[in-house]
Amino acid sequence: MLKKRIIPTLLWKKAGLVKGEKFDSWRNVGSVMPSIKLYSKRDVDGLILLNIDPTNRDLDPNYNLIKEFCENCFVPFYYGGGISKIDQIYNLLKNGIDKIVINSFLYNDLNFLREINLNFGTQFVVASIDYKKIEDKYICFSHNGKKNEEKEVSDWINEIEKIGVSEIILTSIDHDGLMKGFDYEFMEILTKNINSNLIISGGAGKPDDMFKAFQYKNVDAVAAASLFHFKEITPRDCKLYLKAKKINVR
């Protein structure tokens, strides 16, 4: 049985890191490099860095800076934000990124995912899906939660699964940053109908939230940001709690 993972998320905007609630009300929470160095020493199973600065959407990633980040990160390093070209992925992997996270651009061109898999294989690509509950449906949103893609999450995952990805980051915008628990209601519905490996995100406020998430099929990892930024709880604390609950963590 694969061991369950805990993966901190870093949201990179302009010169530093930010965190908000429901993809809004951003506040500064530090700098990128010190956070990468810190988490690399804190018994984490990976690190997700997402560039959410909208001014960077039409620009290539800063490869020199990303290379520096990678040289100081000693766990699997995920990077996403504005990726829309094969040569960008090539350069990110060449500079040390382990997994590429793609969200908004897939809605424009799902063939891009096929092209990635053809060139690099499915093991390097992670689909990211942000969603909100609207009435009784769970709807995909892109562009940092600003654009309603008018697709139900389960349908979109089914489309992605036909092409293939290594895993899917699933983030509830409604729960994001509130630290009141993940979207268990939707997890109960969704995990019965998909096959993908999931990284659940949006809402972690205590180790028991992670324990509850790991009860669902296909939930292989949990991602958290506010929990580690704003509470005196470390990834190691979470792992000790989960081990005591008989969860097989790394």
Secondary structure, 3 states (H helix, E strand, C coil): CCCEEEEEEEEEECCEEEEEECCEEEEEEECHHHHHHHHHCCCCCCEEEEECCHHHCCCCCCHHHHHHHHHCCCCCEEEECCCCCHHHHHHHHHCCCCEEEECHHHHHCCHHHHHHHHHHCHHHEEEEEEEEEECCEEEEEECCCCEEEEEEHHHHHHHHHHHCCCEEEEEECCCCCCCCCCCHHHHHHHCCCCCCCEEEECCCCCHHHHHHHCCCCCEEEEEECHHHHHCCCCHHHHHHHHHHCCCCEC
